[in-house]
Amino acid sequence: MSTAFDAPTTAIDDITGDYTLDVSHSRLGFVARHAMVTKVRGQFGAFTGTATINEATPADSKVDLSIDVTSVETGSADRDGHLKSGDFFDTETYPSITFVSTDVKRDGSDWSVTGDLTIKDVTKPVTIEFEQTGSAQDPFGNVRVGFEGETTINRKDWGLTWNAALETGGVLVSEKIKLEFDISAIKSA
């Protein structure tokens, strides 16, 4: 746990319950290597998600996530347009990326969520390791829980194969992509 921020709080000892992702306080991001020398970061600005958390029986927990792929943002309008095109996500045909959990495990504050990730018309299992980062009661009376997680995938497994060779060897865009999740979820009343 990084000490760069204030220590997390604990408002509830047992976070069991139903939650909705708070999009305005969450980030679904990705990192790719560009030209073999630097990292390019991006994120999806629009998504919806729900979670059922069961601390005592983690396998009864469930996560559902739907991402609006047209909301991809990388800081470059040209690059965003390329990502939305048929070379990559083909958002006209496949406007959503979905993740539906199939298994959840817990070890203290560490959670492992395995599920089916669907990009375009390909569905494959992925496991995302999450660290529970605290709980809080916000000034509006909402109970919140936080999680940070990441996993690395090979984009070619989902048919995202576009690339360009470099004269110096290597490729323009890495095949391995790191997915990053900073999640704030609000407990249902």
C-alpha positions in Angstrom: 0.0 0.0 0.0 1.4 3.3 -1.0 1.9 6.0 1.6 1.5 8.8 -1.0 -2.2 9.4 0.1 -4.0 9.6 3.4 -4.5 6.3 5.1 -7.8 4.5 4.1 -10.7 4.5 6.5 -12.9 1.7 7.7 -16.5 2.6 8.2 -17.9 -1.0 8.2 -16.3 -4.2 9.4 -18.2 -6.4 7.0 -18.7 -5.1 3.5 -21.3 -7.7 2.5 -24.1 -6.3 0.4 -25.1 -5.0 -3.0 -23.2 -2.1 -4.6 -23.3 0.1 -7.7 -20.1 1.5 -9.2 -19.8 5.3 -8.8 -18.5 6.2 -12.3 -17.6 9.8 -11.3 -15.2 8.4 -8.6 -13.9 5.4 -10.4 -11.4 4.8 -13.2 -11.2 2.0 -15.8 -7.8 2.5 -17.4 -5.3 0.8 -19.6 -1.6 1.1 -20.4 0.1 0.1 -23.6 3.7 0.4 -24.8 4.2 2.6 -27.8 7.1 2.2 -30.2 8.7 0.0 -27.6 9.9 3.0 -25.6 7.1 4.7 -23.7 3.8 4.0 -22.0 0.5 5.4 -23.4 -2.3 5.5 -20.9 -6.0 5.7 -21.6 -9.3 5.2 -19.9 -13.0 4.7 -20.6 -15.2 7.5 -19.3 -18.5 5.8 -19.5 -19.4 2.5 -17.8 -21.9 0.9 -15.5 -21.5 -1.8 -13.0 -22.9 -3.6 -10.0 -21.4 -5.9 -7.4 -22.7 -8.2 -4.8 -20.1 -8.8 -2.1 -20.2 -11.7 0.3 -17.3 -11.7 2.8 -18.2 -14.9 4.5 -18.7 -16.8 1.2 -16.7 -15.0 -1.4 -17.8 -17.4 -4.2 -21.3 -16.0 -3.8 -20.0 -12.6 -4.8 -20.8 -11.3 -8.3 -19.5 -8.5 -10.5 -21.1 -7.2 -13.7 -19.5 -4.4 -15.8 -20.4 -2.8 -19.1 -18.1 -0.3 -20.7 -19.1 2.2 -23.5 -16.2 1.7 -25.8 -17.0 5.0 -27.6 -15.9 6.8 -24.4 -12.2 5.8 -24.8 -9.9 8.7 -24.0 -6.1 8.7 -24.5 -5.4 12.4 -24.7 -5.2 12.3 -28.5 -8.3 12.7 -30.7 -6.6 11.0 -33.6 -5.5 8.0 -31.5 -9.0 7.8 -29.9 -10.5 7.8 -33.4 -8.1 5.0 -34.5 -9.0 2.9 -31.4 -12.8 3.3 -32.3 -12.2 2.3 -35.9 -12.3 -1.2 -37.4 -8.5 -1.5 -36.8 -9.2 -1.9 -33.1 -12.6 -1.8 -31.3 -14.9 -1.3 -34.2 -17.3 0.6 -32.0 -20.0 0.9 -34.7 -20.4 -2.9 -34.6 -19.3 -3.6 -31.0 -20.2 -0.6 -28.8 -19.6 -2.4 -25.5 -17.0 -4.3 -23.6 -18.5 -6.5 -20.8 -17.1 -8.4 -17.8 -19.2 -10.9 -15.9 -17.6 -12.7 -12.9 -17.7 -16.5 -12.7 -15.7 -16.9 -9.5 -14.6 -14.8 -6.6 -11.9 -15.6 -4.0 -10.8 -13.7 -0.9 -7.7 -13.6 1.2 -8.0 -10.9 3.8 -8.2 -7.6 2.0 -7.1 -9.2 -1.3 -9.8 -10.4 -3.7 -9.4 -12.4 -6.9 -12.2 -11.9 -9.4 -12.3 -14.3 -12.4 -14.8 -13.7 -15.1 -15.7 -13.6 -18.8 -14.3 -10.5 -20.6 -16.0 -9.8 -23.9 -14.3 -7.5 -26.4 -15.9 -7.3 -29.9 -17.3 -10.9 -30.5 -14.7 -12.7 -28.4 -15.2 -13.9 -24.8 -12.3 -15.2 -22.8 -11.7 -15.7 -19.0 -9.5 -13.2 -17.1 -8.6 -12.9 -13.4 -8.3 -9.5 -11.8 -6.5 -9.2 -8.5 -8.0 -6.5 -6.3 -6.9 -4.9 -3.0 -9.7 -3.6 -0.8 -8.7 0.0 -0.1 -11.2 0.9 2.7 -14.7 1.9 3.4 -16.3 5.2 4.3 -19.6 6.9 5.0 -19.6 10.0 2.8 -21.2 13.4 3.7 -24.3 12.4 1.8 -25.0 9.3 3.9 -23.7 6.7 1.3 -21.6 3.8 2.5 -18.7 3.4 0.0 -16.1 0.7 -0.5 -13.0 1.0 -2.5 -10.9 -1.4 -4.5 -7.8 -1.2 -6.7 -7.0 -3.9 -9.2 -5.1 -4.8 -12.3 -4.4 -7.5 -14.8 -2.5 -7.9 -18.0 -4.0 -9.3 -21.2 -2.8 -10.0 -24.7 -5.0 -7.9 -26.9 -4.5 -10.3 -29.8 -6.5 -12.9 -27.8 -9.6 -10.7 -28.4 -8.9 -10.0 -32.1 -7.3 -6.6 -31.6 -4.4 -7.4 -33.9 -3.6 -4.1 -35.7 0.0 -3.1 -35.6 2.9 -1.6 -37.5 6.4 -2.8 -37.6 9.3 -0.5 -36.7 12.4 -0.2 -38.8 14.5 -0.8 -35.7 12.6 -4.0 -34.9 9.6 -4.5 -32.7 6.2 -3.0 -33.2 4.3 0.3 -32.7 1.8 -1.0 -30.1 2.5 -3.6 -27.5 0.5 -6.8 -27.6 0.4 -6.9 -23.8 -2.0 -4.4 -22.3 -2.3 -3.6 -18.6 -5.9 -3.0 -17.4 -6.2 -0.8 -14.3 -9.3 -0.5 -12.0 -9.8 2.1 -9.3 -13.3 1.4 -8.0 -15.5 3.3 -5.7 -18.9 1.5 -5.1 -21.9 2.8 -3.2 -23.9 0.3 -1.1 -27.5 0.0 -2.1 -30.0 1.1 0.5 
